[in-house]
């Protein structure tokens, strides 16, 4: 049977629509014409139609039953031509045949009952499992948010929703074997790989031949005292005066004449020249040449070193993300420049004054410090370039490491969740397997039932039953006969043999259509569907019928209701929709009671401003009598619809005062004291002279509601001024 109905976005049902829950085996829906009853019945008949995309049906146990709907469309479809499809029933079956079929159906019913119980258990377990998943999902998301700022890019692709992230965590728990690394490493690699695709960086050049420079600075040549030959006569004097360097510089100025370059006297002779040349012999010149060579080498080496280092400083200083410690590098480079400048001066002095000893300051500490800085930067650059060379693999490895890190943070919660969830899932799988096994048994039994039904079904019993009812209720001028043109089809025929479908009155067509529908509820249009369980929907079956036929139809409907409640037929649920108060009362009055029982529910459909609404009354029948219904509409006008208010008040006044109290219109108007009140009273009863002296079935007409409060006040005064206030208070439940 149907548990819940939702109907929205069609006809008079707005986007929000209505939800009908707590449906029973028998469901009564009362409502005026145009309030949405037929739309509801058409939806139940054709739920898959494109106009009902926003509507839904929730079936008990997820099992949809065959739905038979009686409404205007049913009549048009089945009685629109001269041939009417036959109804197969079990009318000719023996007691044993029916008992055999019923036994099989009882087995099916028991199996389905067990299935329903198990499905409820599965649903309950699934709810628990869903709750566990929700808790675990939130736990996963909480941990993600904790590391979102650092790892968002590495985890991108599975963070669009909490559930996707949860499923990814569970999958990684099973498959991720990456080495666990620290958050700091992940952050560093993320900055390198994920901010933007990195490019290769050139390594920093090393200092050229700086070892030779350091070796040259410690060369013994700088400490060597270089003077002339000591066994020359003039050597003693030069040695005594300690002016070997001065003499050496002056000898370049000795000319061909005799003038001394030092004292400018004619003292230079050949002997002096020979002694000077002999003192500064070849050995002296060789030693001096060694100094010159060392000076040249030193200048060349220092120039190359400083040029390289200056270029490195300039280049790296201009880079935003240089891997070199530029500040420390610059400090050592400044110190190196200063040391080399001092050493150059010392080397120049040594060349000019070969007898002097000079000690060059070693540049080794600063050069080595600079070399260490360069090598450290190059190590970082090499690692970076390795990432660039293997970028895609490195990105994949980073993401794997990030997921491995997240799994590690959630290990305890994953373990606890899997233990609980796996236990519930095993239970669900076990019960679902049993449900599937029972489904196989049910399908097998259904096949047996269909086969049994095919052997004992016929269309003739339905024909006989319809004709019997027609004669019983006075329809003797036509009958149902087998079609002369088609097997298992009917025709409607006059006593003269003339086909009668085109000449039947509206009431006759309505009644015979309903009788045909009743037979269809007991069988089917084919042999295989006779024993199917079904849901019945009956929409206003008494339209165009005479009043005496109304009671006939209501009696037939009560039989259908009774069989639905006691389970003696294939009818598992019944919906009755009507706008007729009397029919509603007759159909719902069963077993000396008009209110429902545990298997019955009542609803009222109303339409206000072209939008349908629904009021549920549970097992309490809201339709007691037409007169009480009028008062109910007046009392509940704000909740229901203001458009019925004046019409309802007019009919109460007409029925109570004019018909029962014999008080005419002028008599009522005269009871009011002021001219204004009398005018309003006249407007209230202006509809009375319409020739009607009864309370019609259709209680709804279009009317304005802008003066509702004023009409209500005048309505009450009608009873007050005629000394009938007690009746007003009784019907309104008003003791004030």
C-alpha positions in Angstrom: 0.0 0.0 0.0 0.9 3.7 -0.3 2.5 5.2 2.8 3.1 8.8 1.7 2.0 10.9 -1.3 3.5 14.2 -2.4 1.8 16.2 -5.2 3.2 19.6 -6.3 3.8 21.8 -9.3 0.7 20.6 -11.2 -2.8 22.1 -11.7 -3.8 23.9 -8.5 -0.9 22.4 -6.5 1.9 25.0 -6.1 5.6 24.4 -5.9 5.4 23.5 -2.2 2.4 21.2 -2.9 0.9 18.9 -0.2 2.3 15.9 1.6 -0.2 13.2 2.5 1.3 11.0 5.2 -0.1 8.4 7.6 -2.3 6.9 4.9 -4.5 4.0 6.0 -6.2 1.1 4.2 -9.2 3.3 3.6 -8.8 7.0 3.0 -11.7 9.6 2.5 -11.0 12.9 0.8 -13.7 15.5 0.8 -13.5 18.7 -1.3 -15.5 21.0 -3.6 -15.4 20.7 -7.3 -12.1 22.2 -8.7 -10.1 21.8 -5.5 -7.7 19.2 -7.0 -9.4 15.8 -6.4 -9.2 14.7 -10.1 -5.6 15.9 -10.4 -4.8 13.7 -7.4 -6.6 10.7 -8.9 -5.0 11.2 -12.3 -1.6 11.3 -10.7 -2.3 8.0 -8.9 -3.4 6.5 -12.2 -0.4 7.9 -14.3 2.4 8.7 -11.8 5.0 8.5 -14.6 3.4 11.1 -16.8 5.6 14.1 -17.5 3.3 16.5 -15.8 3.9 14.9 -12.4 7.7 15.3 -12.3 7.6 17.0 -8.8 5.2 14.4 -7.4 6.1 11.2 -5.7 4.6 8.0 -4.2 6.2 6.1 -1.3 5.2 2.5 -1.4 5.3 0.3 1.7 8.3 -1.9 1.4 9.1 -0.3 -1.9 6.6 -2.6 -3.6 4.3 -0.8 -6.1 0.9 -2.3 -6.5 -1.5 -2.2 -9.4 -3.6 0.9 -9.1 -7.1 1.0 -10.5 -8.6 4.5 -10.7 -12.2 5.4 -11.4 -12.7 8.9 -12.6 -13.7 10.8 -15.7 -10.7 9.6 -17.7 -11.5 6.0 -16.8 -15.0 6.3 -18.4 -13.6 8.0 -21.5 -10.9 5.3 -22.0 -13.2 2.3 -21.4 -16.5 3.5 -22.8 -15.3 5.8 -25.6 -16.0 3.2 -28.4 -18.6 0.5 -28.9 -16.3 -2.3 -27.7 -15.5 -2.7 -23.9 -12.6 -4.9 -22.8 -13.8 -8.0 -20.9 -13.1 -8.5 -17.2 -11.7 -11.9 -16.3 -12.8 -13.1 -12.8 -12.8 -16.3 -10.8 -16.5 -16.5 -11.1 -16.5 -20.1 -12.5 -13.9 -21.4 -10.2 -14.8 -24.2 -7.7 -14.4 -23.8 -4.0 -11.3 -26.0 -4.1 -9.8 -23.9 -6.9 -10.4 -20.7 -5.0 -9.1 -22.2 -1.8 -5.9 -23.4 -3.6 -5.3 -19.9 -5.0 -6.0 -18.3 -1.7 -3.6 -20.7 0.0 -0.9 -19.6 -2.4 -1.7 -16.0 -1.9 -1.6 -16.4 1.8 1.9 -17.8 1.5 2.8 -14.8 -0.6 1.3 -12.5 1.9 3.2 -14.2 4.8 6.5 -13.9 2.8 5.8 -10.3 2.0 5.0 -9.6 5.6 8.3 -11.2 6.7 10.0 -9.1 4.0 8.4 -5.9 5.2 9.6 -6.6 8.7 13.1 -7.4 7.4 13.1 -4.3 5.2 12.1 -2.2 8.3 15.1 -3.8 10.1 17.4 -3.0 7.2 16.1 0.5 7.1 16.7 0.9 10.8 20.2 -0.5 10.5 20.9 1.6 7.5 19.8 4.7 9.5 22.3 3.7 12.2 25.0 3.2 9.5 24.2 6.5 8.0 24.4 8.2 11.4 27.8 6.6 11.9 28.9 7.7 8.5 27.8 11.3 9.3 29.7 11.4 12.5 32.8 9.9 10.8 32.4 12.3 7.9 32.4 15.3 10.2 35.4 13.9 12.1 37.3 13.7 8.8 36.3 17.1 7.7 37.3 18.6 11.1 40.8 17.2 10.6 40.9 18.5 7.1 40.0 22.0 8.2 42.8 21.8 10.7 45.4 21.4 7.9 43.5 23.1 5.1 45.8 26.2 5.0 48.9 24.0 4.5 47.6 21.1 2.4 44.6 22.3 0.5 46.3 22.3 -2.9 47.9 18.9 -2.4 44.4 17.4 -1.5 42.5 19.3 -4.2 40.2 17.1 -6.2 38.6 15.3 -3.2 37.6 18.3 -1.0 34.5 19.5 -2.9 32.3 17.8 -0.4 32.6 16.1 3.0 31.4 12.7 1.7 33.9 12.7 -1.2 36.7 13.5 1.3 35.5 10.8 3.6 35.5 8.2 0.8 38.9 9.3 -0.3 40.3 8.9 3.2 38.9 5.3 3.5 40.3 4.4 0.0 43.8 5.8 0.9 43.7 3.9 4.1 43.6 0.7 2.1 46.1 1.6 -0.7 48.5 4.3 0.3 51.9 3.0 1.2 53.8 6.3 0.9 56.5 7.1 3.5 55.1 9.3 6.3 56.8 12.7 6.2 56.4 15.7 8.5 54.0 18.6 7.9 56.9 21.0 7.4 58.3 18.9 4.5 54.8 18.7 3.0 54.4 22.5 3.2 57.9 23.1 1.7 57.3 20.7 -1.2 53.8 22.2 -1.7 55.2 25.7 -2.0 57.8 24.4 -4.6 55.5 22.2 -6.7 52.0 23.5 -6.3 52.1 27.3 -6.2 53.2 27.3 -9.8 55.2 24.9 -12.0 58.9 25.4 -11.2 61.6 26.1 -13.8 65.2 24.9 -13.8 67.7 27.1 -11.9 71.4 27.3 -13.0 73.9 26.4 -10.3 76.3 29.0 -9.0 79.8 28.8 -10.4 82.5 27.8 -8.1 85.5 30.1 -7.3 88.2 29.4 -10.0 91.6 28.0 -8.9 91.3 29.6 -5.5 93.6 26.8 -4.1 96.4 28.2 -6.3 95.7 31.7 -4.9 96.0 30.5 -1.3 99.2 28.6 -2.2 100.7 31.7 -3.9 99.9 33.8 -0.8 102.0 31.4 1.3 104.9 31.3 -1.2 108.4 31.7 0.5 109.3 34.3 -2.1 107.6 37.0 -0.2 109.8 36.3 2.9 113.1 35.9 0.9 115.7 38.7 1.3 117.0 39.3 -2.2 120.3 41.3 -2.4 123.5 41.3 -4.6 126.6 39.2 -4.5 128.4 39.4 -1.2 132.0 38.8 -2.3 132.2 41.9 -4.3 134.2 44.8 -2.9 131.2 47.1 -2.9 129.0 44.6 -1.2 130.4 45.4 2.3 129.4 49.0 1.9 125.9 48.2 0.5 125.4 45.7 3.3 126.6 48.1 5.9 124.4 50.9 4.6 121.4 48.5 4.0 120.6 50.2 0.8 120.6 47.4 -1.6 117.1 48.2 -2.9 118.1 51.9 -3.3 121.2 51.0 -5.2 119.3 48.6 -7.4 116.8 51.2 -8.3 119.6 53.8 -9.0 121.6 51.6 -11.3 119.1 52.0 -13.9 120.0 55.6 -14.1 123.8 55.0 -14.6 124.7 56.6 -17.9 127.6 56.1 -20.3 129.3 59.1 -18.8 131.0 59.3 -15.4 128.3 61.2 -13.5 126.9 59.3 -10.5 123.1 59.1 -10.6 123.1 59.3 -6.8 125.5 62.3 -6.1 125.7 63.7 -9.6 129.6 63.8 -9.4 132.0 62.4 -12.0 132.8 59.4 -9.9 131.5 56.6 -12.1 134.2 54.6 -13.7 134.5 51.3 -15.4 135.6 49.6 -12.2 132.5 50.9 -10.3 130.3 49.8 -13.2 131.7 46.4 -13.2 131.3 46.0 -9.4 127.7 47.2 -9.5 126.9 44.7 -12.3 128.8 42.0 -10.5 126.9 42.7 -7.3 123.5 42.5 -9.0 124.4 39.3 -10.7 122.3 36.7 -12.6 121.1 35.1 -9.4 119.7 38.4 -8.2 117.9 38.9 -11.5 116.5 35.5 -11.4 115.1 36.0 -7.9 113.7 39.3 -8.9 112.1 37.7 -12.0 110.5 35.1 -9.7 108.9 38.0 -7.7 107.6 39.5 -10.9 106.1 36.2 -12.1 104.5 35.7 -8.7 103.1 39.2 -8.7 101.6 38.7 -12.2 100.1 35.3 -11.1 98.7 36.9 -8.0 97.1 39.7 -9.9 95.6 37.4 -12.5 94.2 34.9 -9.9 92.7 37.6 -7.7 91.2 39.3 -10.6 89.5 36.1 -11.8 88.3 35.2 -8.3 86.9 38.7 -7.5 85.3 39.0 -11.0 83.5 35.6 -10.4 82.4 36.5 -6.9 81.3 40.0 -7.9 79.2 38.5 -10.7 77.7 36.0 -8.3 76.7 38.7 -5.8 75.2 40.9 -8.5 73.2 38.0 -10.0 71.9 36.5 -6.8 71.0 39.8 -5.2 68.6 40.5 -8.1 66.7 37.2 -7.5 63.7 37.2 -5.2 64.0 33.5 -4.4 67.8 33.1 -4.5 69.0 30.0 -2.8 72.3 31.7 -1.7 72.7 33.5 1.6 73.4 36.7 -0.2 73.9 38.8 2.9 76.6 36.6 4.4 78.1 36.1 1.0 78.4 39.9 0.5 80.0 40.3 3.9 82.8 37.8 3.2 83.2 39.2 -0.3 83.8 42.7 1.1 86.4 41.3 3.5 88.1 39.4 0.6 88.3 42.6 -1.5 90.0 44.4 1.4 92.5 41.6 2.0 93.4 41.3 -1.7 93.9 45.0 -2.0 96.3 45.0 0.9 98.1 42.0 -0.5 98.5 43.7 -3.9 100.3 46.6 -2.2 102.6 44.3 -0.3 103.4 42.4 -3.5 104.3 45.7 -5.3 106.5 46.7 -2.4 108.3 43.4 -2.5 108.9 43.9 -6.2 110.4 47.4 -5.6 112.3 46.4 -2.5 113.4 42.9 -3.0 115.5 42.9 0.2 112.4 43.5 2.3 110.3 40.6 3.7 106.5 40.8 3.3 103.7 38.6 4.6 100.5 38.3 2.6 97.3 38.0 4.5 95.7 34.6 3.7 92.4 34.9 1.9 91.6 31.2 2.6 89.1 31.7 5.5 86.9 34.1 3.5 87.3 32.1 0.2 86.4 28.9 2.0 83.4 30.5 3.7 82.3 31.8 0.3 82.8 28.4 -1.2 80.7 26.8 1.5 77.9 29.2 0.9 78.0 28.5 -2.9 78.0 24.8 -2.3 75.1 25.0 0.1 73.1 27.0 -2.4 74.0 24.6 -5.2 72.8 21.6 -3.1 69.4 23.3 -2.8 69.4 24.2 -6.5 70.3 20.6 -7.3 67.3 19.3 -5.3 65.1 21.9 -6.9 66.3 20.9 -10.4 65.6 17.2 -9.6 62.1 18.2 -8.8 61.8 20.1 -12.0 63.2 17.2 -14.0 60.7 14.8 -12.5 57.9 17.2 -11.9 54.8 15.1 -12.5 56.2 12.2 -10.5 57.1 14.6 -7.7 53.7 16.2 -7.7 52.0 12.7 -7.5 54.4 11.7 -4.7 53.6 14.9 -2.8 49.9 14.3 -3.1 50.3 10.7 -2.0 52.4 11.9 1.0 49.7 14.5 1.9 47.0 11.8 1.9 49.2 9.5 3.9 49.6 12.3 6.4 45.9 12.8 6.7 45.2 9.1 7.1 47.7 9.1 9.9 45.9 11.9 11.7 42.6 9.9 11.4 43.9 6.4 12.1 42.2 5.9 15.4 38.8 7.2 14.2 39.0 5.2 11.0 39.6 2.0 13.0 36.7 2.7 15.4 34.4 3.6 12.4 35.3 0.6 10.4 34.7 -1.8 13.3 31.2 -0.4 14.0 30.2 0.2 10.3 31.4 -3.2 9.1 29.4 -4.9 11.8 26.2 -3.1 10.7 27.0 -3.7 7.0 27.3 -7.4 7.6 24.0 -7.5 9.3 22.4 -5.5 6.5 23.9 -7.7 3.9 22.7 -10.8 5.7 19.1 -9.6 6.0 19.2 -8.3 2.4 20.2 -11.7 1.2 17.2 -13.2 3.0 15.0 -10.6 1.5 16.3 -11.6 -2.0 15.7 -15.2 -1.3 12.1 -14.5 -0.3 11.7 -12.4 -3.4 12.6 -15.4 -5.5 10.0 -17.5 -3.6 7.4 -14.8 -4.0 8.0 -14.6 -7.8 7.7 -18.4 -8.0 4.4 -18.4 -6.1 3.1 -15.5 -8.2 3.8 -17.5 -11.3 1.9 -20.5 -9.8 -1.0 -18.2 -8.8 -1.2 -16.7 -12.3 -1.2 -20.2 -13.9 -3.9 -21.4 -11.5 -6.0 -18.3 -12.3 -5.7 -18.8 -16.0 -7.3 -22.2 -15.7 -10.4 -21.0 -13.9 -11.0 -17.4 -15.2 -13.7 -16.2 -17.6 -15.3 -13.0 -18.7 -18.8 -14.3 -18.6 -19.3 -14.1 -14.8 -18.5 -10.4 -14.9 -21.1 -9.9 -17.6 -23.7 -11.8 -15.6 -23.0 -9.8 -12.5 -23.3 -6.4 -14.2 -26.5 -7.4 -15.9 -27.9 -8.7 -12.6 -27.2 -5.4 -10.9 -28.6 -3.4 -13.8 -31.9 -5.3 -13.6 -31.9 -5.1 -9.8 -31.8 -1.3 -9.9 -34.3 -0.8 -12.7 -32.1 -0.5 -15.7 -34.0 -3.0 -17.9 -33.9 -1.4 -21.3 -30.3 -2.4 -22.0 -27.7 -5.0 -21.0 -24.1 -6.2 -21.5 -23.6 -8.8 -24.1 -20.4 -10.4 -25.6 -19.1 -8.4 -28.5 -19.9 -9.9 -31.9 -16.7 -8.6 -33.3 -14.0 -9.3 -30.7 -13.3 -12.1 -28.3 -13.4 -11.3 -24.6 -15.0 -7.9 -25.3 -18.4 -6.5 -24.3 -21.1 -4.4 -26.1 -24.1 -2.5 -24.6 -27.2 -3.6 -26.3 -30.9 -2.6 -26.3 -33.7 -5.2 -26.1 -34.2 -4.8 -29.8 -30.6 -5.8 -30.4 -29.5 -2.3 -31.3 -26.2 -1.2 -29.8 -27.0 1.3 -27.1 -23.7 3.1 -26.2 -24.5 6.3 -28.2 -28.1 6.6 -26.9 -27.4 6.1 -23.1 -28.0 9.0 -20.8 -25.2 10.5 -18.7 -26.5 8.9 -15.6 -26.8 5.5 -17.3 -23.2 5.7 -18.6 -22.0 6.7 -15.2 -23.7 3.8 -13.4 -22.7 1.1 -15.9 -19.1 2.5 -15.9 -19.0 2.2 -12.2 -20.4 -1.4 -12.2 -17.7 -2.3 -14.8 -15.1 -0.8 -12.6 -16.3 -2.8 -9.6 -16.0 -6.0 -11.6 -12.5 -4.9 -12.6 -11.6 -4.6 -8.9 -12.4 -8.3 -8.6 -10.5 -9.4 -11.7 -8.5 -8.1 -14.6 -8.5 -7.4 -18.3 -6.3 -10.4 -18.8 -6.1 -13.8 -17.2 -2.7 -13.2 -15.6 -3.8 -10.2 -13.6 -6.9 -11.6 -11.9 -5.2 -12.3 -8.6 -3.0 -9.2 -8.5 -3.0 -7.1 -5.3 -4.3 -3.7 -6.0 -5.0 -0.1 -4.8 -8.4 1.4 -5.7 -9.0 5.1 -6.3 -12.6 6.2 -6.7 -13.2 9.8 -7.7 -16.8 11.1 -7.4 -18.7 8.0 -8.6 -22.2 9.5 -8.1 -21.8 12.4 -10.6 -25.0 12.6 -12.8 -26.7 9.9 -10.8 -30.2 10.1 -9.4 -30.5 10.3 -5.6 -31.7 6.7 -5.3 -28.7 5.4 -7.2 -26.5 7.3 -4.9 -27.4 4.9 -2.1 -26.8 1.9 -4.4 -23.3 3.2 -5.2 -22.5 3.9 -1.6 -23.6 0.4 -0.6 -21.2 -1.1 -3.3 -18.4 1.2 -2.1 -19.0 0.1 1.5 -18.6 -3.5 0.4 -15.2 -2.6 -1.2 -14.2 -0.8 2.0 -15.1 -3.7 4.1 -13.1 -6.2 2.0 -10.1 -3.8 2.0 -10.2 -3.7 5.8 -10.7 -7.4 6.5 -8.2 -8.6 3.8 -10.8 -10.8 2.2 -10.0 -9.6 -1.4 -7.1 -8.3 -3.5 -7.9 -4.8 -2.5 -5.0 -3.6 -0.2 -5.9 0.1 -0.1 -8.8 2.4 -1.1 -9.0 6.1 -1.8 -12.4 7.7 -2.0 -12.7 11.3 -3.3 -16.0 13.2 -3.4 -17.6 16.6 -3.2 -21.0 15.2 -2.2 -21.8 15.5 1.6 -24.5 12.8 1.4 -22.4 10.3 -0.4 -19.5 10.9 1.9 -21.7 10.3 4.9 -23.2 7.1 3.4 -19.9 5.6 2.3 -18.1 6.4 5.6 -21.0 5.2 7.8 -20.1 1.5 8.5 -21.1 -0.5 11.5 -23.2 2.1 13.2 -20.4 4.6 13.3 -19.4 7.6 11.0 -15.9 8.1 12.5 -13.1 5.9 11.3 -11.1 3.2 13.0 -7.4 2.3 13.0 -7.7 1.5 9.2 -9.5 4.7 8.2 -8.3 8.3 7.7 -10.1 11.5 6.7 -8.9 14.6 4.8 -10.5 17.8 3.4 -9.1 19.4 0.3 -9.7 23.2 -0.2 -8.6 25.7 -2.8 -7.9 29.3 -1.9 -6.6 31.8 -4.5 -6.3 28.9 -6.9 -3.9 27.0 -4.6 -5.0 23.6 -3.1 -4.4 22.9 0.6 -5.0 19.9 2.7 -6.3 19.4 6.3 -5.9 16.0 8.0 -8.5 14.8 10.5 -7.0 11.4 11.4 -9.8 8.9 12.2 -12.3 11.6 13.0 -14.9 12.2 10.3 -15.1 15.9 9.7 -18.4 15.6 7.7 -21.3 15.0 10.1 -24.1 16.7 8.2 -24.5 19.3 5.6 -25.9 21.8 8.1 -23.0 21.1 10.5 -20.6 21.5 7.6 -22.0 24.9 6.9 -21.3 26.0 10.5 -17.8 24.4 10.3 -17.0 26.5 7.3 -18.2 29.6 9.1 -16.2 28.8 12.2 -13.0 27.9 10.4 -13.3 30.5 7.6 -9.8 32.0 8.3 -8.1 28.6 8.1 -10.1 27.3 5.2 -11.2 29.9 2.7 -13.0 33.2 2.9 -14.6 32.6 -0.4 -17.2 30.2 1.2 -18.0 32.4 4.1 -20.9 34.5 2.8 -22.5 31.6 0.9 -22.4 29.4 4.0 -23.9 32.2 6.2 -26.6 32.8 3.6 -27.6 29.1 3.6 -27.7 28.8 7.4 -29.9 31.9 7.6 -32.2 30.5 4.9 -32.4 27.0 6.4 -32.7 28.0 10.1 -34.9 31.1 9.9 -36.8 30.9 6.6 -37.5 27.2 6.3 -37.6 26.2 10.0 -38.5 29.5 11.6 -40.9 30.9 9.0 -39.2 34.3 9.3 -39.0 36.1 6.0 -36.5 38.6 4.8 -38.2 41.8 5.9 -38.8 40.3 9.3 -35.0 39.7 9.7 -34.1 43.1 8.4 -36.5 44.9 10.8 -34.8 43.3 13.8 -31.8 45.5 13.1 -31.8 49.0 14.8 -29.7 51.2 12.5 -30.2 51.9 8.8 -26.6 50.9 8.1 -27.0 47.5 9.9 -30.2 46.9 8.0 -28.4 47.6 4.7 -25.7 45.1 5.6 -28.3 42.6 6.6 -30.0 43.0 3.2 -26.7 42.4 1.5 -26.3 39.3 3.5 -29.6 37.8 2.5 -29.6 39.2 -1.1 -29.1 35.7 -2.4 -32.1 34.2 -0.7 -34.6 34.8 -3.5 -33.0 32.3 -5.9 -35.9 29.9 -5.8 -34.0 27.3 -3.7 -35.4 26.1 -0.5 -32.9 23.3 0.2 -29.3 23.1 1.1 -27.4 22.1 -2.1 -24.5 19.8 -2.1 -22.0 22.2 -3.7 -21.1 24.5 -0.9 -18.5 26.6 -2.7 -19.1 29.7 -4.9 -16.9 32.6 -5.7 -17.3 35.6 -3.4 -15.2 38.5 -2.1 -13.8 38.4 1.4 -12.8 42.0 2.1 -15.8 42.6 4.5 -15.7 39.2 6.2 -15.5 40.5 9.7 -18.4 42.8 9.2 -20.6 40.1 7.7 -19.7 37.8 10.7 -20.8 40.6 13.1 -24.1 41.0 11.3 -24.6 37.3 11.1 -24.3 37.0 14.9 -26.7 39.8 15.4 -29.3 38.1 13.2 -29.4 35.4 15.9 -29.1 37.9 18.8 -31.9 40.1 17.6 -34.2 37.1 17.0 -33.5 35.6 20.4 -31.6 32.7 19.0 -28.2 33.6 20.3 -28.0 30.3 22.2 -28.2 28.3 18.9 -25.4 30.5 17.5 -23.2 29.8 20.5 -23.9 26.1 20.4 -23.0 25.8 16.7 -19.9 28.1 17.0 -18.7 26.7 20.3 -18.9 30.3 21.5 -19.8 30.8 25.2 -18.7 34.4 25.4 
